[in-house]
Amino acid sequence: CAEYPSSQDFALAFFNTGEQEIRFRPEISSYGLNGKFMTTNLWNKEAVSPEEILIPPHGCVLLKFQKT
């Protein structure tokens, strides 16, 4: 978990070292984040639903959480 200076934004990276795609819902409260957030995939700059994150085999996703 990395903080953005001068804001309440955070970035989190999730990795899949397995052979199968992973679908999961990150429990952001376990990273000290509370409240509602807008979530952006930082690789493609698209908004994503934190309800279901997809990570391809041997892939990773880098997400930015912006407090709303």
NUMILUM-408825 format. One record per residue: residue number from 1; residue in one letter; y negated, z, x negated of N, C-alpha, C, O in turn. Coordinates in steps of 0.001 Angstrom, whole numbers, plus 500000, padded with zeros to 6 digits. Example, Ala and Ser with C-alpha at 12.3 -4.5 7.8 and 13.67 -1.06 7.14 Angstrom:
// NUMILUM-408825
+-----+-----+--------+--------+--------+--------+--------+--------+--------+--------+--------+--------+--------+--------+
|   n | res |     nv |     nw |     nu |    cav |    caw |    cau |     cv |     cw |     cu |     ov |     ow |     ou |
+-----+-----+--------+--------+--------+--------+--------+--------+--------+--------+--------+--------+--------+--------+
|   1 |   A | 505690 | 507800 | 486810 | 504500 | 507800 | 487700 | 503300 | 507800 | 486800 | 503319 | 508465 | 485764 |
|   2 |   S | 502250 | 507080 | 487150 | 501060 | 507140 | 486330 | 499970 | 507870 | 487100 | 498862 | 508039 | 486591 |
+-----+-----+--------+--------+--------+--------+--------+--------+--------+--------+--------+--------+--------+--------+
END
This chain:
// NUMILUM-408825
+-----+-----+--------+--------+--------+--------+--------+--------+--------+--------+--------+--------+--------+--------+
|   n | res |     nv |     nw |     nu |    cav |    caw |    cau |     cv |     cw |     cu |     ov |     ow |     ou |
+-----+-----+--------+--------+--------+--------+--------+--------+--------+--------+--------+--------+--------+--------+
|   1 |   C | 501166 | 500000 | 499154 | 500000 | 500000 | 500000 | 498762 | 500000 | 499102 | 498631 | 500849 | 498220 |
|   2 |   A | 497872 | 499063 | 499324 | 496633 | 498977 | 498550 | 495448 | 499018 | 499502 | 495435 | 498340 | 500529 |
|   3 |   E | 494458 | 499820 | 499148 | 493238 | 499923 | 499944 | 492225 | 498892 | 499508 | 492153 | 498528 | 498334 |
|   4 |   Y | 491437 | 498420 | 500471 | 490282 | 497584 | 500159 | 489090 | 498524 | 499993 | 488823 | 499322 | 500891 |
|   5 |   P | 488371 | 498457 | 498882 | 487220 | 499341 | 498689 | 486182 | 499148 | 499797 | 485987 | 498038 | 500292 |
|   6 |   S | 485537 | 500214 | 500167 | 484437 | 500210 | 501148 | 484856 | 499753 | 502541 | 484022 | 499252 | 503296 |
|   7 |   S | 486121 | 499913 | 502896 | 486560 | 499572 | 504250 | 487781 | 500415 | 504596 | 488271 | 501195 | 503779 |
|   8 |   Q | 488255 | 500243 | 505809 | 489481 | 500923 | 506239 | 490658 | 499953 | 506249 | 491662 | 500209 | 506913 |
|   9 |   D | 490546 | 498848 | 505526 | 491593 | 497831 | 505467 | 492623 | 498188 | 504400 | 492307 | 498827 | 503397 |
|  10 |   F | 493873 | 497756 | 504643 | 494969 | 497978 | 503712 | 495789 | 496704 | 503582 | 495842 | 495896 | 504509 |
|  11 |   A | 496420 | 496527 | 502445 | 497373 | 495431 | 502251 | 498734 | 496044 | 501945 | 498840 | 497010 | 501190 |
|  12 |   L | 499759 | 495474 | 502537 | 501135 | 495905 | 502295 | 501983 | 494684 | 501980 | 501833 | 493640 | 502615 |
|  13 |   A | 502866 | 494807 | 501011 | 503802 | 493735 | 500667 | 505207 | 494192 | 501043 | 505585 | 495338 | 500803 |
|  14 |   F | 505970 | 493287 | 501632 | 507357 | 493556 | 502001 | 508229 | 492482 | 501366 | 507881 | 491302 | 501384 |
|  15 |   F | 509365 | 492892 | 500803 | 510240 | 491990 | 500062 | 511624 | 491946 | 500692 | 512121 | 492951 | 501199 |
|  16 |   N | 512236 | 490774 | 500654 | 513605 | 490582 | 501106 | 514410 | 490070 | 499912 | 514242 | 488924 | 499495 |
|  17 |   T | 515267 | 490900 | 499372 | 516099 | 490494 | 498236 | 517475 | 490002 | 498689 | 518331 | 489680 | 497865 |
|  18 |   G | 517677 | 489949 | 500002 | 518974 | 489562 | 500536 | 519130 | 488069 | 500764 | 518231 | 487275 | 500487 |
|  19 |   E | 520305 | 487712 | 501281 | 520669 | 486318 | 501534 | 520313 | 485857 | 502947 | 520382 | 484664 | 503241 |
|  20 |   Q | 519932 | 486790 | 503825 | 519629 | 486464 | 505220 | 518166 | 486766 | 505531 | 517560 | 487649 | 504926 |
|  21 |   E | 517604 | 486013 | 506494 | 516253 | 486298 | 506961 | 516211 | 487702 | 507559 | 517167 | 488141 | 508198 |
|  22 |   I | 515106 | 488399 | 507350 | 514912 | 489734 | 507914 | 513841 | 489656 | 508996 | 512787 | 489050 | 508807 |
|  23 |   R | 514134 | 490280 | 510130 | 513160 | 490468 | 511208 | 512996 | 491975 | 511353 | 513973 | 492694 | 511559 |
|  24 |   F | 511762 | 492448 | 511246 | 511567 | 493882 | 511376 | 510168 | 494192 | 511888 | 509280 | 493339 | 511892 |
|  25 |   R | 510000 | 495421 | 512315 | 508701 | 495930 | 512751 | 508308 | 497034 | 511775 | 508931 | 498096 | 511762 |
|  26 |   P | 507288 | 496799 | 510961 | 506903 | 497835 | 510002 | 506325 | 499061 | 510712 | 505492 | 498935 | 511609 |
|  27 |   E | 506769 | 500220 | 510306 | 506218 | 501474 | 510820 | 505054 | 501845 | 509913 | 505219 | 502585 | 508942 |
|  28 |   I | 503860 | 501317 | 510243 | 502725 | 501488 | 509343 | 502290 | 502942 | 509223 | 501624 | 503308 | 508254 |
|  29 |   S | 502653 | 503772 | 510186 | 502301 | 505192 | 510082 | 502995 | 505840 | 508884 | 502494 | 506826 | 508342 |
|  30 |   S | 504136 | 505302 | 508467 | 504830 | 505861 | 507297 | 504084 | 505567 | 505994 | 504419 | 506120 | 504947 |
|  31 |   Y | 503068 | 504694 | 506060 | 502232 | 504392 | 504892 | 500873 | 505082 | 504987 | 499964 | 504785 | 504212 |
|  32 |   G | 500740 | 505999 | 505937 | 499487 | 506720 | 506106 | 498461 | 505991 | 506943 | 497290 | 506370 | 506952 |
|  33 |   L | 498878 | 504943 | 507653 | 497967 | 504168 | 508496 | 498149 | 504588 | 509945 | 499272 | 504626 | 510448 |
|  34 |   N | 497061 | 504899 | 510608 | 497118 | 505298 | 512008 | 496087 | 504518 | 512801 | 495034 | 504156 | 512276 |
|  35 |   G | 496390 | 504260 | 514065 | 495468 | 503545 | 514928 | 495905 | 502112 | 515165 | 497052 | 501747 | 514910 |
|  36 |   K | 494980 | 501310 | 515655 | 495246 | 499894 | 515952 | 494690 | 499025 | 514839 | 493616 | 499289 | 514299 |
|  37 |   F | 495447 | 497975 | 514504 | 495069 | 497091 | 513409 | 495267 | 495634 | 513794 | 496187 | 495298 | 514540 |
|  38 |   M | 494396 | 494771 | 513279 | 494618 | 493336 | 513320 | 495382 | 493012 | 512036 | 495004 | 493467 | 510956 |
|  39 |   T | 496448 | 492234 | 512150 | 497306 | 491956 | 511002 | 497220 | 490486 | 510625 | 497340 | 489609 | 511480 |
|  40 |   T | 497009 | 490221 | 509329 | 496881 | 488859 | 508817 | 497859 | 488641 | 507676 | 497971 | 489474 | 506777 |
|  41 |   N | 498573 | 487511 | 507715 | 499419 | 487104 | 506597 | 498483 | 486544 | 505524 | 497816 | 485537 | 505759 |
|  42 |   L | 498424 | 487170 | 504370 | 497478 | 486748 | 503338 | 497891 | 485477 | 502611 | 497063 | 484884 | 501919 |
|  43 |   W | 499142 | 485032 | 502741 | 499554 | 483780 | 502096 | 498982 | 482579 | 502836 | 498471 | 481646 | 502216 |
|  44 |   N | 499070 | 482604 | 504185 | 498614 | 481438 | 504957 | 497387 | 481724 | 505821 | 496928 | 480846 | 506553 |
|  45 |   K | 496856 | 482936 | 505743 | 495639 | 483357 | 506465 | 495795 | 483334 | 507984 | 494798 | 483256 | 508703 |
|  46 |   E | 497028 | 483401 | 508482 | 497278 | 483388 | 509920 | 497440 | 484805 | 510448 | 497984 | 485678 | 509773 |
|  47 |   A | 496956 | 485017 | 511670 | 497175 | 486291 | 512347 | 498659 | 486393 | 512698 | 499274 | 485406 | 513101 |
|  48 |   V | 499222 | 487572 | 512547 | 500632 | 487790 | 512873 | 500758 | 489019 | 513759 | 499891 | 489893 | 513764 |
|  49 |   S | 501835 | 489068 | 514495 | 502128 | 490233 | 515317 | 502886 | 491249 | 514475 | 503927 | 490923 | 513905 |
|  50 |   P | 502378 | 492473 | 514390 | 503127 | 493485 | 513642 | 504382 | 493937 | 514380 | 505153 | 494748 | 513866 |
|  51 |   E | 504587 | 493407 | 515595 | 505782 | 493758 | 516360 | 507041 | 493133 | 515768 | 508133 | 493683 | 515907 |
|  52 |   E | 506891 | 491981 | 515106 | 508053 | 491328 | 514505 | 507611 | 490508 | 513296 | 506975 | 489463 | 513435 |
|  53 |   I | 507954 | 490989 | 512133 | 507644 | 490313 | 510882 | 508918 | 489613 | 510406 | 509997 | 490206 | 510415 |
|  54 |   L | 508791 | 488359 | 509995 | 509928 | 487587 | 509488 | 509759 | 487374 | 507988 | 508691 | 486979 | 507521 |
|  55 |   I | 510826 | 487641 | 507241 | 510809 | 487395 | 505799 | 512033 | 486552 | 505461 | 513158 | 486964 | 505744 |
|  56 |   P | 511835 | 485378 | 504859 | 512972 | 484522 | 504524 | 513818 | 485131 | 503405 | 513365 | 486047 | 502718 |
|  57 |   P | 515044 | 484629 | 503215 | 515879 | 485116 | 502117 | 515140 | 484998 | 500783 | 514518 | 483974 | 500498 |
|  58 |   H | 515214 | 486042 | 499979 | 514579 | 486091 | 498656 | 513073 | 485853 | 498739 | 512470 | 485351 | 497790 |
|  59 |   G | 512471 | 486208 | 499861 | 511041 | 485976 | 500062 | 510261 | 487271 | 500147 | 510810 | 488365 | 500016 |
|  60 |   C | 508971 | 487121 | 500368 | 508111 | 488280 | 500564 | 506978 | 487896 | 501502 | 506693 | 486717 | 501713 |
|  61 |   V | 506347 | 488903 | 502052 | 505182 | 488705 | 502900 | 504132 | 489720 | 502466 | 504443 | 490880 | 502199 |
|  62 |   L | 502895 | 489268 | 502403 | 501770 | 490123 | 502043 | 500850 | 490177 | 503254 | 500290 | 489161 | 503666 |
|  63 |   L | 500699 | 491368 | 503821 | 499946 | 491532 | 505057 | 498708 | 492380 | 504838 | 498719 | 493350 | 504080 |
|  64 |   K | 497638 | 491989 | 505522 | 496406 | 492774 | 505522 | 496260 | 493401 | 506900 | 496367 | 492715 | 507916 |
|  65 |   F | 496017 | 494697 | 506930 | 495814 | 495439 | 508164 | 494344 | 495837 | 508242 | 493848 | 496597 | 507410 |
|  66 |   Q | 493651 | 495307 | 509264 | 492237 | 495601 | 509467 | 492094 | 496483 | 510695 | 492534 | 496111 | 511783 |
|  67 |   K | 491480 | 497647 | 510529 | 491290 | 498585 | 511634 | 490428 | 497941 | 512718 | 489394 | 497339 | 512429 |
|  68 |   T | 490876 | 498077 | 513988 | 490108 | 497519 | 515105 | 489477 | 498618 | 515923 | 488791 | 498340 | 516907 |
+-----+-----+--------+--------+--------+--------+--------+--------+--------+--------+--------+--------+--------+--------+
END
